[in-house]
């Protein structure tokens, strides 16, 4: 592979860079060599290399931090219909990293990536359409459709918001059974807000047979994640099984599906070929050819790995 990289093969150059960054596949851990080969590959407009190198410039990993350079690299990848780069551009425009906050520009990139099937972009664009703020026209039926598409790809936040749409009748017909189904699906993956709502639905008998025992189980899980605002549904109140509470309790529908709230905290994503830990074990550690379509919950590259890499500096 290193021979092909030296001969100018962009994919091989990218794969060599991944090896140096991860320290796997027989490669030493060396961020400087990784940056060198990412740059070589990006110079040939290889999309994964552009996106990865863009992240390095955005965060100052192995290079001096330069958000504008990061944007240039993301744009190069986006021009080749790289949905991941498009989604990153949307995130950064919304956060105002490149310039002042620009929700309209963010929406444009989210929409393009959503059309290519990127679940994070589908969720983000749906959140903007659902809230109808920041100069973006509200379209709840379309938001519902996008939440559904992202949820079908396993996007946990989308599953929660899809349930909320069913529970409140936002963009679709009100359906407690479907609301419970999606709340429980997200809850069973550890999403605390969904655990709470699942418990409430079990307690109220909404969309599912009343079951105080399971209500207690899910509400306890939510409380264990320090969901202070949910603590009014204490364990004692569940154990009492008061008929009046069960008869009159209405599910509390969380409307925290606006992109501007802290509940939706978007972070730039990275190509799945980078061998670093991601939540839900969704690492893409194998080299190219890339296999796009499923978005990731990104984490920062471990500082310890970067520090270790400094010990292995050498020219490419």
C-alpha positions as CSV (number, residue, x, y, z in Angstrom):
1,X,0.0,0.0,0.0
2,X,2.8,2.4,0.8
3,X,4.3,1.8,-2.6
4,X,1.0,2.7,-4.3
5,X,0.8,5.8,-2.1
6,X,4.3,6.9,-3.2
7,X,3.1,6.3,-6.8
8,X,0.4,8.8,-6.3
9,X,-2.7,6.6,-5.7
10,X,-5.1,8.9,-3.7
11,X,-6.9,6.1,-2.0
12,X,-3.7,4.4,-1.0
13,X,-2.4,7.7,0.4
14,X,-5.5,8.1,2.4
15,X,-5.3,4.5,3.7
16,X,-1.7,5.0,4.7
17,X,-2.7,8.2,6.6
18,X,-5.4,6.3,8.5
19,X,-2.8,3.7,9.5
20,X,-0.4,6.4,10.8
21,X,-3.2,8.1,12.7
22,X,-4.6,4.9,14.3
23,X,-1.3,3.1,14.7
24,X,-2.9,-0.1,13.4
25,X,-2.3,-2.4,10.5
26,X,1.4,-2.5,11.3
27,X,1.8,1.2,11.1
28,X,3.5,3.4,13.7
29,X,1.4,6.0,15.5
30,X,2.6,9.2,13.9
31,X,0.2,12.2,13.4
32,X,2.8,14.1,11.4
33,X,3.0,11.4,8.8
34,X,-0.8,11.0,8.9
35,X,-1.2,14.7,8.1
36,X,1.4,14.4,5.3
37,X,-0.5,11.6,3.5
38,X,-3.9,13.1,4.2
39,X,-2.7,16.3,2.5
40,X,-1.3,14.3,-0.5
41,X,-4.6,12.5,-0.9
42,X,-6.6,15.7,-0.4
43,X,-4.6,17.5,-3.1
44,X,-6.1,14.9,-5.5
45,X,-9.6,15.8,-4.1
46,X,-10.1,12.4,-2.5
47,X,-13.3,13.1,-0.4
48,X,-12.5,11.2,2.7
49,X,-9.1,12.8,2.9
50,X,-10.6,16.3,2.4
51,X,-13.1,15.7,5.2
52,X,-10.5,14.2,7.6
53,X,-7.9,16.9,6.9
54,X,-10.7,19.5,7.3
55,X,-11.3,18.2,10.8
56,X,-7.6,18.4,11.6
57,X,-7.5,22.1,10.6
58,X,-10.8,22.8,12.4
59,X,-9.4,21.4,15.7
60,X,-5.7,22.0,15.3
61,X,-4.8,18.3,15.2
62,X,-1.2,18.0,13.9
63,X,-1.6,21.4,12.2
64,X,-2.3,25.0,13.2
65,X,-6.0,25.6,13.7
66,X,-7.5,27.2,10.7
67,X,-11.3,27.1,10.3
68,X,-11.3,28.7,6.9
69,X,-8.9,26.0,5.6
70,X,-11.3,23.5,7.1
71,X,-14.2,25.0,5.2
72,X,-12.2,24.9,1.9
73,X,-11.6,21.2,2.4
74,X,-15.1,20.4,3.4
75,X,-16.3,22.2,0.3
76,X,-14.0,20.2,-1.9
77,X,-15.5,17.0,-0.6
78,X,-19.0,18.4,-0.8
79,X,-18.5,19.2,-4.5
80,X,-18.1,15.4,-5.0
81,X,-21.4,14.7,-3.3
82,X,-19.8,13.7,0.0
83,X,-22.8,13.8,2.4
84,X,-20.6,13.7,5.5
85,X,-18.8,16.9,4.4
86,X,-22.1,18.5,3.6
87,X,-23.5,17.7,7.0
88,X,-20.3,19.1,8.7
89,X,-20.7,22.3,6.7
90,X,-24.3,22.6,8.0
91,X,-23.2,22.1,11.6
92,X,-20.5,24.6,11.4
93,X,-22.5,27.3,9.6
94,X,-25.2,26.8,12.3
95,X,-22.7,27.2,15.1
96,X,-21.1,30.2,13.5
97,X,-17.6,28.7,13.3
98,X,-16.8,30.2,9.9
99,X,-18.5,33.5,10.3
100,X,-21.7,34.7,12.1
101,X,-24.4,32.1,12.7
102,X,-26.1,31.4,9.5
103,X,-29.1,29.0,9.9
104,X,-30.2,29.5,6.2
105,X,-26.8,28.3,4.9
106,X,-26.8,25.5,7.4
107,X,-30.3,24.4,6.3
108,X,-29.0,24.4,2.6
109,X,-26.2,21.9,3.4
110,X,-28.4,19.8,5.8
111,X,-31.0,19.5,3.0
112,X,-28.4,18.4,0.4
113,X,-26.9,15.8,2.7
114,X,-30.4,14.6,3.8
115,X,-31.3,14.0,0.2
116,X,-28.2,11.7,0.0
117,X,-29.5,9.7,2.9
118,X,-27.3,11.0,5.7
119,X,-29.2,10.4,9.0
120,X,-27.6,13.2,11.0
121,X,-28.5,15.6,8.3
122,X,-32.0,14.3,8.0
123,X,-32.4,14.8,11.7
124,X,-30.9,18.3,11.7
125,X,-32.9,19.5,8.8
126,X,-36.1,18.0,10.3
127,X,-35.4,19.9,13.5
128,X,-35.1,23.2,11.7
129,X,-38.3,22.5,9.7
130,X,-40.2,21.4,12.7
131,X,-39.4,24.6,14.7
132,X,-39.9,26.9,11.8
133,X,-37.5,29.5,13.3
134,X,-34.4,31.4,12.3
135,X,-36.0,32.4,9.0
136,X,-36.7,28.9,7.9
137,X,-40.3,28.1,6.9
138,X,-42.0,25.7,9.2
139,X,-43.0,22.4,7.5
140,X,-44.1,19.8,10.1
141,X,-45.2,17.1,7.7
142,X,-41.8,17.2,5.9
143,X,-40.1,17.3,9.3
144,X,-42.0,14.2,10.3
145,X,-40.9,12.4,7.1
146,X,-37.3,13.2,7.7
147,X,-37.4,12.2,11.4
148,X,-38.9,8.9,10.1
149,X,-36.1,8.3,7.6
150,X,-33.4,9.0,10.2
151,X,-35.1,6.9,12.8
152,X,-35.3,4.0,10.4
153,X,-31.5,4.2,10.1
154,X,-31.1,3.9,13.9
155,X,-30.7,7.6,14.8
156,X,-31.7,7.6,18.4
157,X,-32.6,11.3,18.7
158,X,-34.7,11.0,15.6
159,X,-36.5,8.1,17.1
160,X,-37.3,10.1,20.2
161,X,-38.5,13.1,18.1
162,X,-40.5,10.8,15.8
163,X,-42.3,9.5,18.9
164,X,-43.0,13.0,20.0
165,X,-44.5,13.8,16.6
166,X,-46.9,10.8,17.0
167,X,-47.7,11.7,20.6
168,X,-48.6,15.3,19.8
169,X,-49.9,14.9,16.2
170,X,-47.2,17.1,14.8
171,X,-46.9,16.5,11.0
172,X,-48.9,13.3,11.3
173,X,-52.0,11.9,12.9
174,X,-51.9,11.5,16.7
175,X,-51.1,7.9,17.5
176,X,-50.2,6.8,21.1
177,X,-49.3,3.3,20.1
178,X,-46.8,4.5,17.5
179,X,-45.5,7.1,20.0
180,X,-44.9,4.4,22.6
181,X,-43.3,2.1,20.1
182,X,-40.7,4.7,19.1
183,X,-40.2,6.0,22.7
184,X,-39.4,2.5,23.8
185,X,-37.1,1.8,20.9
186,X,-35.0,4.8,21.9
187,X,-35.3,4.1,25.6
188,X,-34.0,0.5,25.1
189,X,-30.9,2.1,23.7
190,X,-30.3,4.2,26.8
191,X,-31.7,7.5,25.7
192,X,-32.8,9.1,29.0
193,X,-35.6,11.3,27.8
194,X,-37.1,8.3,26.0
195,X,-36.8,6.2,29.2
196,X,-38.8,8.8,31.0
197,X,-41.5,9.0,28.4
198,X,-41.7,5.2,28.2
199,X,-42.2,5.1,31.9
200,X,-44.9,7.8,31.7
201,X,-46.8,5.9,28.9
202,X,-46.6,2.7,30.9
203,X,-47.9,4.5,34.0
204,X,-50.7,6.3,32.1
205,X,-51.6,3.3,29.9
206,X,-51.2,5.4,26.8
207,X,-50.6,3.3,23.7
208,X,-49.8,0.3,25.9
209,X,-51.4,-1.6,28.7
210,X,-51.0,0.1,32.1
211,X,-48.0,-1.5,33.9
212,X,-46.8,0.3,37.0
213,X,-43.9,-2.2,37.5
214,X,-42.4,-1.4,34.1
215,X,-43.2,2.3,34.6
216,X,-41.1,2.1,37.7
217,X,-38.3,0.4,35.9
218,X,-38.0,3.0,33.1
219,X,-38.5,6.0,35.3
220,X,-35.8,4.7,37.6
221,X,-33.4,4.3,34.6
222,X,-34.2,7.9,33.6
223,X,-33.6,9.1,37.2
224,X,-30.3,7.3,37.3
225,X,-29.1,9.5,34.4
226,X,-29.7,12.5,36.6
227,X,-32.9,13.6,34.9
228,X,-33.8,16.0,37.6
229,X,-36.8,17.5,35.8
230,X,-38.3,14.0,35.8
231,X,-37.9,13.4,39.5
232,X,-41.4,14.5,40.4
233,X,-42.4,11.1,39.1
234,X,-40.7,9.5,42.1
235,X,-40.4,5.9,42.8
236,X,-42.8,6.4,45.7
237,X,-45.5,7.8,43.5
238,X,-45.2,4.9,41.2
239,X,-45.4,2.3,44.0
240,X,-48.6,3.9,45.4
241,X,-50.3,3.2,42.1
242,X,-52.9,5.8,42.9
243,X,-55.9,5.4,40.6
244,X,-56.3,9.2,40.3
245,X,-52.8,9.6,39.1
246,X,-53.1,6.8,36.5
247,X,-56.5,8.0,35.3
248,X,-55.6,11.7,34.9
249,X,-51.9,11.7,34.1
250,X,-51.1,13.0,30.6
251,X,-47.8,12.2,29.0
252,X,-45.5,15.2,29.2
253,X,-44.5,15.8,25.6
254,X,-41.0,17.2,25.4
255,X,-40.8,19.8,22.6
256,X,-37.0,20.2,22.8
257,X,-36.6,19.5,19.1
258,X,-35.4,22.9,18.1
259,X,-31.9,23.1,16.7
260,X,-31.1,26.0,18.9
261,X,-31.7,24.2,22.2
262,X,-29.0,22.5,24.2
263,X,-30.8,19.2,23.7
264,X,-29.6,19.0,20.1
265,X,-25.9,19.5,20.3
266,X,-24.3,18.9,16.9
267,X,-20.6,18.3,16.5
268,X,-18.7,18.0,13.2
269,X,-18.5,14.4,12.1
270,X,-15.5,12.6,10.7
271,X,-15.2,9.9,8.0
272,X,-15.8,6.5,9.4
273,X,-12.4,5.2,8.3
274,X,-10.7,7.0,11.2
275,X,-9.8,4.4,13.8
276,X,-10.9,6.2,16.9
277,X,-13.7,5.2,19.4
278,X,-17.3,6.2,18.6
279,X,-20.4,5.7,20.6
280,X,-22.5,2.7,19.8
281,X,-19.4,0.9,18.4
282,X,-20.0,2.4,15.0
283,X,-16.3,2.7,14.2
284,X,-15.3,2.4,10.6
285,X,-11.8,1.1,11.0
286,X,-11.3,-0.6,7.7
287,X,-9.6,1.3,4.9
288,X,-11.3,2.5,1.7
289,X,-13.3,1.9,-0.4
290,X,-15.6,4.0,1.8
291,X,-19.1,2.8,2.6
292,X,-21.2,5.9,3.3
293,X,-24.8,6.3,4.4
294,X,-24.8,5.8,8.2
295,X,-23.9,8.8,10.3
296,X,-21.9,8.6,13.5
297,X,-21.9,10.2,16.9
298,X,-18.4,11.8,16.8
299,X,-15.9,12.0,19.6
300,X,-12.7,13.9,19.7
301,X,-9.4,12.2,18.9
302,X,-7.9,11.1,22.1
303,X,-5.3,13.6,23.4
304,X,-3.2,10.8,24.8
305,X,-2.9,9.2,21.4
306,X,-1.7,12.5,19.9
307,X,0.8,13.0,22.7
308,X,2.2,9.5,22.1
309,X,2.5,10.2,18.5
310,X,4.9,13.0,19.2
311,X,7.4,10.4,20.4
312,X,7.4,8.8,16.9
313,X,8.1,11.9,14.8
314,X,10.0,11.4,11.7
315,X,10.0,12.7,8.1
316,X,7.6,10.8,5.7
